[in-house]
Each structure stands twice: as C-alpha cells, then as structure tokens.
Amino acid sequence: MRKVINATRLLAAAFCTSLLIISCQKDTTTEDLSAQEEEQASTATAESEAQSEAIFEDIFDNIMGVNAEVAIGGTGVFSGRTVSGLDAGGRMMDTYTVGCFTVTVDHLGGTAIYPIRVTTDFGTAGCTGRDGRTRYGKIITTYSGRMIIPGSSATTTFDGYRVGDISVSGTHTTINQSTSSERKFVVEVGNGKLSWPNGNYVQRTSRRVITQVEGLGTPLLPGDDVFTITGSASGTVKRDDRAMSWESVIQEPLRKRFSCHWIVKGTVKTIRRNQSSTSPWVGVLNYGTGTCDNKATLTINGVERQITLH
C-alpha cells in the first residue's frame, strides 16, 4: 500500500511558557524554511492525517460491530464473533463478555429498546485484537435506533481510551443517511485528539461520507461489504517544540471493506494552512491499489518513501 505526500505550508508554532505554565503558539507561516524543515513539516502533517484517519475509522467499525441488534454486528473488534447480546425478553443484555473485553448496555428509555448506551470496556490491562492493536479504557456509544435504519445515529465518547500508547478523546458521531437507492453514513469527528506520552498530539475535526458500493444484497453479512469514503478534515499536529496546522481533502475516494482493518485505496491531499495548493510541499496520501496491509507511500516534493500505518 502507498501514501503520497507533497505538503504545502507551515503554520508552525513556537511555544512560549509563561509563569502560569501556559503555552502559546506563534504563527510562523512567513518564516523562511529550509528544505529539510519543509520536509519535516510535510511529513508531520501528512502522518497526522493518516494516524487520525486510522484511529477514528476504527471507531466506526467498532460501533457498527457490537451486534446485529444495534447495527450490523461482526465488524471491528467484534470481527469473527457471533454475539446476540439478547436476554430472554429480547432486549439487549445488561452485560456480556466478548473475548478480553466487556460490553455493558444501559437502556435509557425505560421499557423502550432505544435509546441505549453501550460501553465497550477493554480494561486497564489492555485487550489485543485480531488486528494486532492493544486497546485500553472505554468506548461509550449512545444509539438513537438500530444503525441500519435511516435516521438512526450513534454518538461516541471516550473514557481513558487508548490504542497502544495513543490516548483518544473527542466526539465521534455517525448518522445513517441512507435512501431507497443507497446505504450511506455521515461520520463527524469533533474536537478529536490523539495524545502521546511525550506531549506530542494531533487535533482533528473531520466530516466523512461513507457509501456502501458492494455487499448490499447481504445486509447482515459484513464480510463482503465495501465502502467508498469522501470528505475533508482539518487539524493541528505538535511534534516536539513545533506545531503545524493543516487541512485535507479526499481526492480519489478512499476504499474500505469490513474484512480489512486498513483503508486499501484512495488519495488524500494534505495542505499546511495558508500555503498555496500548488506548492511543491503539498502532501498527497496514497493508500495504494487495493491490497489489505498497513503500508502506504509518503511522497514529499516528488520523493516517495514507504510508511507504516498504526
């Protein structure tokens, strides 16, 4: 798989610390950067787009995978597992265990099935999934209705949730906007943030439209489902003592399938804010030609190198 990055501009940040230990960012877009600094800034912004895309796309798979009562079932961390999660009365059970994590269900509407709050708890010791990722903490999702029904929504927040050493926060909202002719979901991330123990972080706001293009004839069998993804995002990445803001737009629709943990195709153009879209440092992330792996190609100023997605 490959990713192409030609980044565009640097809204770098010089941090200053006051007596109250408050950091402030300095706009350095007018600074003259060396070729090496341009390359480093382009790498940071493009990789931050790829990292946040992978983390928040995984959230979509997990909320759709809980079981067939709230969504499709059998996707994300629930992949390959058959879990009804129903009690004798046909309502979702209060708690049940799936592998090394626990699912807790709270019925918020009294005797009504919806809305319900589903907490997927990976524990403090961590739970390693089939994708090789180790997750900790909780994903908390409130469903307004079954997610295969148009108009239903799922709003997700996080409690101590992290993937490996990456802590995740923000709000992830999925809305079913399907019509009689297509199955479509709109996914928005608000105040999303990925944080590392060394103080580095990625902040992200995004809007994605996920449209199913294959597998419509088997609505409850996710293994053959294929989707295209379009949309845009913006964010800021902090690396050491420098912060850079960026915007991105999907040029060639991304392609994902529930049978693979990674995006397998498509391109994303990543531009550092206030820099020309024709700059040689504009980044294009290329996810490859369809192979299911965690590799991508990062191209900076015409030079390509392979990166690994996490």
Secondary structure, DSSP 4 states (H G I P E B T S, - for coil): ------------BB-EE-TT--EE--B-TTS---HHHHHHHHHHHHHHHHHHHHHHHHHHHHHHHS-TTTS--S-GGGTT-----B-TTSSBPSEEEETTEEEEEEETTTTSS-SEEEEEE--SS-EE-TTS-EEEEEEEEEESS-TTSTT-EEEEEEEEEEETTEEEEEEEEEEE---SS--EEEEEEEEEEEE-TTS-EEEEEEEEEEEEEE-TT-TT-GGG-EEEEEEEEEEEEEETTEEEEEEEEEEEEEEEETT-SS--EEEEEEEETTS-TTSTT-EEEEEEES--SSEEEEEETTEEEEEE--
